[in-house]
Amino acid sequence: MEAPCPVSLRSSPAPGEPGCPDDPLDVLATLSDLVERSLVHFEPGDPPRWRLQETVRQYARERLAKAGEEVELLRRHARFYAGLVQDASAADPETAIGRIRGEHDNVLAALGWAAVDAPSLASGLRMAGDLQLFWYLSGRCAEGRACAETLLRTAGVQAPSPERVRALNTAAMMAWRQGDYAAAGVWLEEAHVLASALGESALVRSVLCNLGAVAAETGNWDQARGWFEQALALTRPGDRAERATLLTNLSQIALTLEQDSQALPLLEEATGLARQEGADHVLAAALTNLGILARRAQDWEQARAVFAESLEVCARLGHERGIAEVLEEWARTLLDQGRPAPAARLLAAAGSLRAEIGAPLEPYALPEHAECVERARGSLGTRAFEDRWREGSAKGWKAALADLLPGSSPR
């Protein structure tokens, strides 16, 4: 294995498969013996994990290759982690992120193998689709894009399949979050054609949602609203998280166009649905938009309350892009209250975080952001502004979070 593995992987062969132990306790006994001999390193945790010493790993892999068993073991490894990712992606976002983060190196190894082994390619495409939310929320957009695009290019032109559509959606989402809207458009165009050919409404809806997001972030508001409304029409009564996402996206258009009276009912419904479904990543975005409404109404107490809740949710999820967005909105609130010094520090911390995770500001947001920076500079004077900016950059986003949310523990 390329990384530490839990005991479940060591006992993963099904009954009758080569390597399946008669008694799972035999696995633990064998591992304990190997640890005592310093051949395996034990890492306590939940779950506990075991790692082969590097020299032992290399030797074992050479022996597997000579015995002609390496390929089958790597395929089994890829199948196991494809199943693990699929199961994790069906859980709530916090659980999913925690589980996949713990298996991150093994997941990457499985994806790498799938890209060079034709029988494992379908599993790799499915993993790329299932990992979309993990890569987005954990700020690993460059990694996710590279994995998805490598698998898609390896696969080449194929008959329509749900796995390919989901992988295309992932590649598009990661490219869009990196600000490469042209590449996102290319992947989404193919995804839309294939999803429509398959006739699966859930797939079509997810592609339409991403088409709307790309259109919105490039300032094509009418087109974006059209895509979102088409997707909304495809939701069913049980699709609460999906409906909450689309309502939040529509509220973003209304806010950007300063149609606050239209945004409020959309956000009230979205937050209710997100809470019902436990869709915390959607809830965080909806709360941020509610905070913007409160700021515009100069309801400072309400703005602080909803921004704080959004930050708490983002911190719990490890959603660093979301944290940057809330810090920027909180800075605008401070500016509106006549407090430019802490605003400058928050803007600097958010900017450092965006640079760290490769998440640039959306083109439509650049003018308002530049205006906020200049407001802070104008209020403080250039020298004081630069001092506060350096402070915010040096302390970083985790310190900013600790100042705003005492007792918080970001991932």
Buried (B, 14 or more C-beta within 10 A) or exposed (E): BBBBBBBEBBBBEEEEEEEEBEEEEEBBEEBEEBEEEEBBBBEEEEEEBBBBEEEBBEEBBEEBEEEEEBBEBBBBBBBBBBBBBBEBBEBBBBEBBBBBBBBBEBBBBBBBBBBEBEEBBBBBBBBBBBBBBBBBBBBBBBBBBBBBBBBBEBBEEEEBBBBBBBBBBBBBBBBBBBBBBEBBBBBBBBBBBBBBEBEBBBBBBBBBBBBBBBBBBBEBBEBBBBBBEBBBEBBEEEBBBBBBBBBBBBBBBBBBEEEBEBBBEBBBBBBBBBBEBBBBBBBBBBBBBBBBBBBBEEBBEBBBBBBBBBBBBBBBBBBBBBBBBBBBBBBBBBBBBEBBBBBBBBBBBBBBBBEEBBBEBBEBBEEEBEEBBEBBBEBBEEEBBBBBBEBBBEBBBBBBBBBBBEEBEBB
